[in-house]
Amino acid sequence: MISTFCITVKKLKIRLKNKNRLIKQVMKAQSFLLTFRHSRENMGTDIGDLLQKRKVELSDLTNQVVAIDAFNTLHQFLSIIRQRDGSPLVDSAGRVTSHLSGLLYRTASLVEAGVKPLFVFDGKPPDLKSETLNRRKEVRESSREKWENAKAVGDLESAYKYAQASSKVNQEIVEDSKYLLNVMGVPFVQAPCEGEAQAAHMVLKKDANCVASQDYDSFLFGAPIVVRNLAVTGKRKLPGKNMYVDVEPEKIELDETLEALEITREQLIDIAICVGTDYNKGLEKVGPKTALKLIKKHGDIYSVLNEKKAEIEAVDQIRDIFLHPEVTDDYKIRWEKPDSEKLLEFLCEGHDFSIDRVGKAAERLKTASGARQKTLDQWF
C-alpha cells in the first residue's frame, strides 16, 4: 500500500512539473507578444520605419536645451529599473522609487555632459484619446495578474517583462518627480494638453533645440528635431531571445525625412492616421510603408478613405490636434544650482536612498552647474 502511495505521489509530482513547464512555455510566448504590443501601445504612432535616423553622441548635445517628454521618460524608468523578478524599487514604506532613481542619476549624467534638460509634463489629454487610455489600462491590469502568475511558477524572465507592461505614471509619481527636479535645479514646464505638442512648440519658438522622446508623435506635432534613446542607453535584451542590442541615442530631423519621402508634414500626419494614432485605430492591414504608398498615390487621407471605401471617425479633429495643438507660452526656463540639503532630505530621509550616492550625484550637479555659469559669464 505504501509502495502504491509513493508511486501515485511520484506521478502527481511529474504531472505538476510538466504542468509548470507548460505554463512557463505559454507565458514566454505571451510575454513576447505582450512586450511587442506594449512597445507599440506606448509609441503613439508606428511610423518609425519611414524616418531618417542618425546616431548621435551626448557630446553633440552640449549646451543644447533638450525638451524632454517627462511622462515618456518616467515610464521608461518605471519599466526598466526593476529587480530580477520585475518588482520595482521601493522604500521602507513600500512607495515606488524607480522613477526617482532614474531621474536623479540619468539627469545628473545629462547635465554633466553639458546638456540642458527641460522636462515637459502632460496636461489633460484630448477626449479622442480616451479609448487608447482605456486600452492601456486593460493591458496594465492584465499584465499585473500575469506578472504575479509568472513569479509564482518561478519564470523570472516572463515576470520581468509582464512587470514592465504593468507600469503606470500616477499623480504621486508626477508630483514627486516635479519636486525632485525642482531641488535638482532643473526646470520643467506643465503643458495644458499633450506634452509632446508643448515640447515641439518650444523648439519651434527657439526656446529649446530639440525634443527628446521615444514616441514618433512629436513629428506630427511639428517638432523639427527629435532625439530618441536619451533617457536609457546601454545593452537591452531582445524579448524572447538570449540576445542583446546596443541602445544608443539617435537623432531624427523632420525636414530630412520629409525630403527623403517626398511628402509634406500634413501627408505624414495622414500616413500616421492610416497606420493608427493615439486618437484612432488604423486601417486594417495597412502598415507605414503601405500607408506611404497610398498617401503618395492619392494625395491625402480623405482620398485614401474614399478609394478604399473605409471610414475613420473624426478625421478632421485628429488632424487638427496635430496641426493646431493646445499649447502655452506661460512658462519660465531657468537652471539653478541644486539644493543639496533638500535633495538629501527628500531622497535619503524620505525614500531611503544611499546618502553617499545621492551626495555624489548632488556634487556632480553642482559642479556641472558651476561650469555652465562660468561659460555664460564669459559672454559678458
C-alpha positions as CSV (number, residue, x, y, z in Angstrom):
1,M,0.0,0.0,0.0
2,I,2.9,2.3,0.9
3,S,4.5,1.5,-2.4
4,T,1.3,2.3,-4.3
5,F,1.0,5.6,-2.5
6,C,4.6,6.5,-3.3
7,I,4.1,5.8,-7.0
8,T,0.9,7.9,-7.0
9,V,2.8,10.8,-5.4
10,K,5.6,10.5,-7.9
11,K,3.2,10.6,-10.8
12,L,1.5,13.7,-9.3
13,K,4.9,15.4,-9.0
14,I,5.7,14.6,-12.6
15,R,2.4,15.9,-13.8
16,L,2.8,19.1,-11.7
17,K,6.3,19.6,-13.1
18,N,5.1,19.1,-16.7
19,K,2.2,21.5,-16.0
20,N,4.6,24.1,-14.6
21,R,6.9,23.7,-17.6
22,L,3.9,24.1,-20.0
23,I,2.7,27.2,-18.1
24,K,6.2,28.7,-18.4
25,Q,6.3,28.0,-22.2
26,V,2.9,29.6,-22.7
27,M,3.9,32.6,-20.6
28,K,7.1,33.1,-22.6
29,A,5.1,33.1,-25.8
30,Q,2.5,35.5,-24.3
31,S,5.3,37.6,-22.9
32,F,6.9,38.2,-26.3
33,L,3.6,39.2,-27.8
34,L,2.8,41.4,-24.8
35,T,6.2,43.1,-24.9
36,F,5.9,43.8,-28.6
37,R,2.3,45.1,-28.2
38,H,3.3,47.1,-25.1
39,S,6.1,48.9,-27.0
40,R,3.7,49.8,-29.8
41,E,1.0,50.9,-27.3
42,N,3.3,53.4,-25.8
43,M,4.8,54.6,-29.0
44,G,1.9,56.7,-30.2
45,T,2.0,56.1,-33.9
46,D,4.2,53.4,-35.6
47,I,5.9,55.3,-38.4
48,G,9.5,54.7,-37.2
49,D,10.5,52.6,-40.3
50,L,9.9,55.7,-42.5
51,L,12.1,58.1,-40.6
52,Q,15.8,59.0,-41.4
53,K,17.7,58.2,-38.2
54,R,21.3,59.0,-37.3
55,K,23.4,58.0,-34.3
56,V,24.3,60.9,-32.0
57,E,26.6,61.3,-29.0
58,L,25.8,63.1,-25.8
59,S,28.7,65.4,-26.6
60,D,26.8,66.5,-29.8
61,L,24.1,67.9,-27.5
62,T,26.4,70.0,-25.3
63,N,25.0,73.5,-24.5
64,Q,21.7,72.5,-26.2
65,V,18.3,72.8,-24.5
66,V,16.6,69.4,-24.8
67,A,12.8,69.5,-24.2
68,I,12.2,66.0,-22.6
69,D,8.9,64.3,-22.8
70,A,8.5,63.7,-19.0
71,F,5.8,61.1,-19.0
72,N,7.6,59.1,-21.6
73,T,10.8,59.2,-19.7
74,L,9.3,58.4,-16.3
75,H,7.5,55.4,-17.9
76,Q,10.8,54.1,-19.2
77,F,12.4,54.4,-15.7
78,L,9.4,52.6,-14.1
79,S,9.6,49.9,-16.8
80,I,13.3,49.2,-16.8
81,I,14.6,50.0,-13.3
82,R,13.3,46.8,-11.6
83,Q,14.6,43.8,-9.7
84,R,15.1,40.4,-11.3
85,D,11.5,39.3,-10.7
86,G,10.1,42.5,-12.0
87,S,9.5,44.2,-8.7
88,P,10.1,48.0,-8.8
89,L,12.5,49.7,-6.4
90,V,10.6,50.7,-3.3
91,D,11.4,52.5,0.0
92,S,10.7,51.1,3.5
93,A,7.1,52.4,3.3
94,G,6.5,50.4,0.1
95,R,6.4,53.5,-2.2
96,V,7.9,53.1,-5.7
97,T,11.2,54.9,-6.2
98,S,12.4,53.5,-9.6
99,H,11.4,56.8,-11.3
100,L,13.3,58.9,-8.7
101,S,16.4,56.8,-9.1
102,G,16.3,57.1,-12.9
103,L,15.5,60.8,-12.8
104,L,18.4,61.6,-10.4
105,Y,21.2,59.7,-11.9
106,R,20.3,60.0,-15.6
107,T,19.7,63.7,-15.3
108,A,23.0,64.2,-13.5
109,S,24.7,62.4,-16.4
110,L,23.0,64.7,-18.9
111,V,23.9,67.8,-17.0
112,E,27.4,66.6,-16.5
113,A,27.7,66.1,-20.3
114,G,26.7,69.8,-20.8
115,V,23.1,69.1,-21.9
116,K,20.4,71.4,-20.6
117,P,17.4,69.2,-19.8
118,L,14.0,70.8,-19.7
119,F,11.2,68.4,-18.7
120,V,7.7,68.8,-20.2
121,F,4.7,67.2,-18.4
122,D,1.4,66.2,-19.9
123,G,-1.8,68.0,-19.1
124,K,-5.4,66.9,-19.8
125,P,-5.5,64.5,-22.8
126,P,-7.8,65.2,-25.7
127,D,-11.2,63.4,-25.4
128,L,-10.3,61.3,-28.5
129,K,-7.5,59.6,-26.6
130,S,-9.9,58.0,-24.1
131,E,-10.2,54.7,-25.9
132,T,-6.4,54.4,-26.1
133,L,-6.0,55.2,-22.4
134,N,-8.7,52.6,-21.5
135,R,-6.9,50.0,-23.6
136,R,-3.6,50.7,-21.9
137,K,-5.3,50.4,-18.5
138,E,-6.6,47.0,-19.5
139,V,-3.1,45.9,-20.6
140,R,-1.6,47.1,-17.4
141,E,-4.2,45.2,-15.3
142,S,-3.8,42.0,-17.3
143,S,0.0,42.3,-17.2
144,R,-0.1,42.7,-13.4
145,E,-2.0,39.5,-13.0
146,K,0.3,37.6,-15.4
147,W,3.3,39.0,-13.6
148,E,2.1,37.5,-10.3
149,N,1.4,34.2,-12.0
150,A,4.9,34.1,-13.6
151,K,6.5,34.8,-10.3
152,A,4.5,32.0,-8.7
153,V,6.0,29.4,-11.1
154,G,9.5,30.9,-11.0
155,D,9.6,32.2,-14.5
156,L,11.6,35.4,-13.8
157,E,12.2,36.3,-17.5
158,S,8.4,36.5,-18.2
159,A,7.8,38.0,-14.8
160,Y,10.1,40.9,-15.6
161,K,8.5,41.5,-19.0
162,Y,5.0,41.4,-17.6
163,A,6.0,43.7,-14.8
164,Q,7.3,46.2,-17.3
165,A,4.0,46.3,-19.1
166,S,2.2,46.9,-15.7
167,S,4.0,50.3,-15.1
168,K,1.8,53.3,-14.5
169,V,2.8,57.0,-14.1
170,N,0.3,58.2,-11.4
171,Q,-0.2,61.6,-9.9
172,E,2.0,60.9,-6.9
173,I,4.9,59.9,-9.2
174,V,4.4,63.1,-11.2
175,E,4.4,65.4,-8.1
176,D,7.4,63.6,-6.6
177,S,9.3,63.9,-9.9
178,K,8.5,67.6,-10.2
179,Y,9.7,68.2,-6.6
180,L,12.9,66.3,-7.3
181,L,13.6,68.3,-10.5
182,N,13.0,71.5,-8.5
183,V,15.6,70.7,-5.8
184,M,18.0,69.5,-8.5
185,G,17.7,72.9,-10.1
186,V,16.3,71.5,-13.4
187,P,13.4,73.4,-15.0
188,F,10.1,71.8,-16.0
189,V,7.0,73.0,-17.9
190,Q,3.4,72.0,-17.4
191,A,1.7,71.5,-20.7
192,P,-2.1,72.2,-21.0
193,C,-2.6,69.1,-23.1
194,E,-0.1,66.8,-24.8
195,G,3.5,67.1,-23.6
196,E,5.0,66.3,-27.0
197,A,3.0,69.1,-28.5
198,Q,4.2,71.6,-25.9
199,A,7.8,70.4,-26.4
200,A,7.5,70.7,-30.2
201,H,6.1,74.2,-29.7
202,M,9.0,75.2,-27.6
203,V,11.5,74.0,-30.2
204,L,9.6,75.9,-32.9
205,K,9.8,79.0,-30.7
206,K,13.6,78.5,-30.3
207,D,13.3,78.1,-26.5
208,A,14.7,74.6,-27.0
209,N,16.9,72.9,-29.6
210,C,15.2,69.5,-29.8
211,V,12.6,67.2,-28.3
212,A,13.6,64.0,-26.5
213,S,11.0,61.3,-26.7
214,Q,10.6,57.6,-27.7
215,D,7.3,58.5,-29.4
216,Y,7.1,59.5,-33.0
217,D,4.1,61.7,-32.4
218,S,6.5,64.6,-31.8
219,F,7.0,64.9,-35.6
220,L,3.3,65.0,-36.2
221,F,3.1,68.0,-33.8
222,G,5.8,69.7,-35.9
223,A,9.0,69.0,-33.9
224,P,11.9,69.8,-36.2
225,I,14.4,67.6,-34.4
226,V,13.8,64.6,-32.1
227,V,16.4,62.6,-30.1
228,R,15.4,59.1,-29.1
229,N,17.1,56.7,-26.5
230,L,18.3,59.7,-24.4
231,A,16.9,58.5,-21.1
232,V,18.0,54.9,-21.2
233,T,21.1,53.7,-23.1
234,G,23.3,50.6,-23.0
235,K,22.6,47.0,-23.6
236,R,19.0,45.8,-24.0
237,K,17.8,42.2,-24.2
238,L,15.6,41.3,-27.1
239,P,12.2,39.8,-26.0
240,G,12.1,36.1,-26.1
241,K,15.8,35.7,-27.1
242,N,19.1,35.4,-25.4
243,M,20.4,38.3,-27.4
244,Y,21.3,41.9,-26.6
245,V,21.5,45.0,-28.7
246,D,23.2,48.3,-28.1
247,V,20.8,51.1,-27.4
248,E,22.3,54.5,-28.4
249,P,20.9,57.9,-28.8
250,E,19.6,58.7,-32.3
251,K,18.7,62.0,-34.0
252,I,15.8,62.4,-36.5
253,E,15.2,65.6,-38.4
254,L,11.7,66.2,-39.8
255,D,12.8,68.2,-42.9
256,E,15.3,65.5,-43.8
257,T,12.6,62.8,-43.5
258,L,10.0,64.8,-45.5
259,E,12.5,65.4,-48.2
260,A,13.6,61.8,-48.5
261,L,10.0,60.6,-48.6
262,E,8.9,63.4,-50.9
263,I,5.9,64.3,-48.8
264,T,4.6,67.2,-46.6
265,R,4.1,67.3,-42.9
266,E,0.3,67.1,-43.5
267,Q,0.8,64.0,-45.5
268,L,3.0,62.5,-42.7
269,I,0.1,63.1,-40.4
270,D,-2.3,61.4,-42.9
271,I,0.1,58.4,-43.1
272,A,0.1,58.2,-39.3
273,I,-3.7,58.2,-39.3
274,C,-3.8,55.4,-41.8
275,V,-1.5,53.4,-39.5
276,G,-3.1,54.4,-36.3
277,T,-2.5,57.1,-33.7
278,D,-3.4,57.6,-30.0
279,Y,-6.7,59.0,-31.3
280,N,-7.8,56.4,-33.8
281,K,-7.3,52.8,-35.0
282,G,-5.6,52.5,-38.3
283,L,-6.9,51.0,-41.5
284,E,-6.9,47.2,-41.5
285,K,-3.7,45.6,-42.8
286,V,-2.1,48.9,-43.5
287,G,1.5,49.4,-42.2
288,P,3.7,52.5,-42.6
289,K,5.1,51.5,-46.0
290,T,1.7,50.8,-47.4
291,A,0.3,54.0,-45.9
292,L,3.1,55.9,-47.6
293,K,2.3,54.4,-51.0
294,L,-1.4,55.2,-50.5
295,I,-0.9,58.8,-49.5
296,K,1.7,59.4,-52.3
297,K,-0.7,57.9,-54.8
298,H,-4.0,59.6,-53.6
299,G,-2.6,62.7,-52.0
300,D,-4.4,62.8,-48.7
301,I,-6.3,60.7,-46.1
302,Y,-9.7,61.7,-47.5
303,S,-8.9,60.3,-51.0
304,V,-7.5,57.1,-49.5
305,L,-10.6,56.5,-47.4
306,N,-12.8,57.2,-50.4
307,E,-10.8,54.8,-52.6
308,K,-10.8,52.0,-50.0
309,K,-14.4,52.6,-49.1
310,A,-13.2,52.9,-45.5
311,E,-14.1,55.2,-42.6
312,I,-12.1,56.7,-39.7
313,E,-14.1,58.7,-37.2
314,A,-13.3,62.3,-36.5
315,V,-10.5,62.6,-39.1
316,D,-10.8,66.4,-39.1
317,Q,-10.5,66.5,-35.4
318,I,-7.5,64.2,-35.4
319,R,-5.7,66.3,-38.0
320,D,-6.5,69.4,-36.1
321,I,-5.0,68.0,-32.8
322,F,-1.7,67.6,-34.7
323,L,-1.8,70.8,-36.8
324,H,-3.2,73.1,-34.1
325,P,-2.4,71.6,-30.7
326,E,-3.3,73.2,-27.4
327,V,0.0,74.7,-26.1
328,T,1.0,77.5,-23.8
329,D,3.6,80.3,-23.7
330,D,3.2,80.8,-20.0
331,Y,6.4,79.3,-18.7
332,K,9.9,80.3,-17.5
333,I,13.0,78.3,-18.2
334,R,15.9,78.7,-15.7
335,W,18.5,76.3,-14.4
336,E,19.5,76.7,-10.8
337,K,22.1,75.3,-8.5
338,P,20.9,72.1,-6.8
339,D,19.7,72.4,-3.2
340,S,21.9,69.6,-1.7
341,E,20.2,69.7,1.7
342,K,16.7,69.3,0.4
343,L,17.9,66.7,-2.1
344,L,19.4,64.6,0.7
345,E,16.3,65.2,2.9
346,F,13.8,64.2,0.2
347,L,15.7,61.1,-1.2
348,C,17.6,59.8,1.8
349,E,15.4,60.6,4.8
350,G,12.1,60.4,2.8
351,H,12.8,57.5,0.5
352,D,15.8,55.6,2.0
353,F,18.3,56.4,-0.8
354,S,22.0,56.0,-0.1
355,I,23.5,59.2,1.4
356,D,26.8,58.5,-0.3
357,R,25.3,58.0,-3.8
358,V,22.9,61.0,-3.5
359,G,25.7,63.2,-2.2
360,K,27.9,62.3,-5.1
361,A,25.0,63.0,-7.6
362,A,24.4,66.3,-5.9
363,E,28.1,67.2,-6.2
364,R,28.1,66.2,-9.9
365,L,25.1,68.5,-10.5
366,K,26.7,71.4,-8.5
367,T,30.0,71.1,-10.4
368,A,28.2,71.0,-13.8
369,S,26.0,74.0,-12.8
370,G,29.1,76.0,-11.8
371,A,30.8,75.1,-15.2
372,R,27.7,76.2,-17.0
373,Q,27.5,79.5,-15.2
374,K,31.2,80.1,-15.9
375,T,30.6,79.6,-19.6
376,L,27.7,82.0,-19.5
377,D,29.8,84.6,-17.7
378,Q,32.4,84.5,-20.5
379,W,29.9,86.0,-22.9
380,F,29.6,89.2,-20.8
